[in-house]
Amino acid sequence: MLLKQTEQPTVNGFRHSVIESNVLARSSKSSRAKLLTELRGRYILDESSPVFASFLKEWKVADCEQAHSLLVFVLLALNDRTVMMTSCEWLFPRLLQPGSELRIGDLDTFLLSVARTTQPEISRWSDETRIRVERHYLASVRDFGLATGATKKLSVKPALYAAPVRLLIQALFTAGANSSAIVRHEAFKILGIAPNEVIDMLSELHRQGSLHFRMQADIVELSL
């Protein structure tokens, strides 16, 4: 909503839309300021950021609502370690089986498990915080088009769209990954694409003219 109603997608433009124009319909300036802070924390909203600049470029060329939704999801995952980890490790297997029920109890079990192993910072969350994060995550997954349903959420494997894939690739390039690493990268799991499917996916986008990809033996050419 904010992107669609902001003429100049800049730090000042977003601030004016939220605080002055009140495009997100908050009753007071203090609540608008709080919301803007939260949105910046999740989605950057700063055109000087290479990732957000790439996002804006893809937003302009994406040609459907679902592609836009997936773009925002990728941006959030790139900016939030918990979202990226949860999506790659917990959501991905369920995207491979469309119609799988996304239960908050299963997600809670997963987060408690990784809190004891790879993500010890989660163990410092209160039970209330963890459950709130889980509820927000599942609601977001539905809003981004990766699930359907209100009370009972069922997984939906997204169709292949060029814009969110290109954003993810550009972010990986920005982070220092080379083409050979990208064709094996697990980050594509957030879009329901397994590592062993990445080459076929890139080949299809190349065929569509959405990017350049060629691979011969160990030589990989990938550009946007």
C-alpha positions in Angstrom: 0.0 0.0 0.0 2.8 2.4 0.9 4.7 1.7 -2.3 1.6 2.2 -4.4 0.8 5.5 -2.8 4.2 7.1 -2.6 5.2 9.2 -5.7 8.9 9.5 -4.7 10.1 6.2 -3.2 12.9 7.8 -1.1 13.5 8.1 2.6 11.8 11.5 2.6 9.1 10.4 0.3 8.1 7.5 2.5 8.2 9.7 5.6 5.9 12.2 4.0 3.5 9.5 2.9 3.3 7.9 6.3 3.6 10.9 8.6 2.1 13.8 6.7 -0.3 12.2 4.1 -1.2 9.4 6.5 -1.7 6.9 3.6 -1.6 4.0 6.1 -4.5 5.6 8.1 -3.1 5.9 11.6 -4.9 8.2 14.1 -2.0 10.1 15.6 1.5 11.3 14.5 3.1 9.2 17.2 1.4 6.0 15.9 2.5 6.9 12.3 6.1 7.5 13.5 6.1 4.1 15.2 4.7 2.4 12.2 7.3 4.1 9.9 10.1 2.9 12.2 8.8 -0.7 12.1 8.5 -0.6 8.3 12.0 0.7 8.0 13.3 -2.1 10.2 11.6 -4.7 8.1 11.9 -3.3 4.6 14.8 -0.8 4.6 12.9 2.0 2.7 16.2 3.7 1.9 17.1 4.2 -1.8 20.8 4.4 -0.9 20.8 0.7 0.1 21.9 -1.4 -2.9 19.3 -4.1 -1.9 16.4 -1.7 -1.7 17.5 0.1 -4.9 17.4 -3.3 -6.7 14.0 -3.9 -5.1 12.6 -0.6 -6.5 13.9 -1.4 -9.9 12.2 -4.8 -9.9 9.0 -3.4 -8.4 8.7 -1.1 -11.4 8.9 -3.9 -13.9 7.0 -6.6 -12.1 3.7 -7.1 -14.0 1.3 -8.7 -11.6 0.2 -8.6 -7.9 1.7 -12.0 -7.1 5.1 -11.0 -8.4 4.9 -7.8 -6.3 4.0 -9.8 -3.2 6.9 -12.2 -3.7 9.2 -9.2 -4.2 8.3 -7.8 -0.8 8.7 -11.3 0.8 12.2 -11.6 -0.7 13.1 -8.1 0.6 11.9 -9.0 4.1 13.8 -12.3 4.1 17.0 -10.6 2.9 16.7 -8.1 5.7 15.6 -10.5 8.5 17.7 -13.4 9.5 14.9 -15.2 11.3 12.5 -14.9 8.3 15.2 -16.2 5.9 16.2 -19.1 8.2 12.6 -20.1 9.0 11.6 -19.9 5.3 14.5 -22.0 4.1 14.4 -24.6 6.8 10.8 -24.8 7.9 8.5 -23.4 5.2 10.4 -24.8 2.2 9.6 -28.5 2.6 5.9 -27.5 3.0 6.0 -25.4 -0.2 7.2 -28.6 -2.0 3.9 -30.2 -0.9 1.2 -27.7 -1.7 -1.7 -27.9 0.6 0.4 -28.8 3.7 -1.1 -27.3 6.8 1.1 -24.6 8.4 0.5 -25.2 12.1 1.8 -22.7 14.7 2.6 -25.7 17.0 4.9 -27.2 14.4 6.6 -23.8 13.9 7.0 -23.4 17.6 8.7 -26.8 17.8 11.0 -25.8 15.0 12.0 -22.5 16.6 12.6 -24.1 20.0 14.8 -26.7 18.3 17.0 -24.2 16.5 17.2 -22.1 19.7 19.1 -25.0 21.2 21.4 -25.4 18.2 22.0 -22.8 15.4 20.0 -19.8 16.6 20.7 -19.4 20.4 19.4 -15.8 20.4 15.9 -17.2 20.1 16.3 -18.8 23.5 16.4 -15.3 25.0 12.9 -14.5 23.7 10.0 -14.8 26.1 7.3 -17.3 25.3 5.0 -14.4 24.5 7.5 -12.9 22.1 8.1 -16.2 20.3 4.4 -16.9 19.8 3.8 -13.4 18.6 6.6 -13.8 16.1 5.2 -17.1 14.9 1.7 -15.6 14.4 3.1 -12.6 12.5 5.2 -14.9 10.3 2.3 -17.2 9.4 0.1 -14.2 8.7 2.8 -12.7 6.5 3.4 -15.9 4.6 -0.3 -15.9 3.8 -0.3 -12.3 2.8 2.7 -12.8 0.5 0.8 -15.6 -1.4 2.6 -18.6 0.0 -0.4 -19.9 1.9 -4.2 -19.6 1.9 -6.7 -19.6 4.7 -7.3 -17.5 7.8 -7.5 -19.9 10.8 -6.2 -23.0 8.9 -3.3 -22.0 6.6 -2.3 -24.3 3.7 0.9 -23.9 1.8 1.0 -22.7 -1.8 4.1 -23.2 -4.0 4.5 -19.9 -5.9 4.7 -19.7 -9.7 8.1 -18.7 -11.2 8.4 -14.9 -11.6 11.5 -13.2 -12.9 11.4 -10.1 -10.6 11.8 -11.8 -7.2 14.4 -14.2 -8.6 16.4 -11.3 -10.0 16.2 -9.4 -6.7 17.5 -12.4 -4.9 20.4 -12.9 -7.4 21.4 -9.2 -7.2 21.4 -9.4 -3.4 23.7 -12.5 -3.6 26.0 -10.7 -6.0 26.1 -7.7 -3.7 27.0 -9.9 -0.8 30.0 -11.3 -2.8 28.7 -14.6 -4.1 29.9 -15.5 -7.6 27.9 -17.1 -10.4 29.1 -20.6 -9.5 28.0 -20.2 -5.9 24.6 -18.7 -6.9 23.6 -21.7 -9.0 23.9 -23.9 -5.9 22.6 -21.4 -3.4 20.0 -22.4 -0.9 18.4 -19.0 -0.6 16.1 -19.8 -3.5 14.3 -22.1 -1.1 12.3 -19.1 0.1 10.6 -19.1 -3.4 10.0 -22.9 -3.2 13.0 -23.6 -5.5 15.3 -26.4 -4.4 19.1 -26.1 -4.9 18.9 -28.9 -7.6 16.2 -26.9 -9.4 18.1 -23.7 -9.6 19.9 -24.4 -12.9 16.7 -25.4 -14.7 15.0 -22.3 -13.2 17.7 -20.0 -14.5 17.6 -21.7 -17.9 13.9 -21.0 -18.1 14.3 -17.4 -17.2 17.1 -17.1 -19.8 14.8 -18.6 -22.4 12.2 -16.0 -21.5 14.8 -13.2 -21.9 14.6 -12.2 -18.2 18.3 -12.7 -17.5 21.4 -14.2 -19.1 22.5 -17.6 -18.0 24.8 -20.1 -19.6 26.6 -23.1 -18.0 29.1 -25.4 -19.6 31.0 -27.8 -17.4 32.3 -25.7 -14.6 32.0 -22.4 -16.4 28.9 -20.4 -15.3 27.8 -17.1 -17.0 25.0 -15.3 -15.1 24.1 -11.6 -15.4 21.0 -9.5 -15.0 
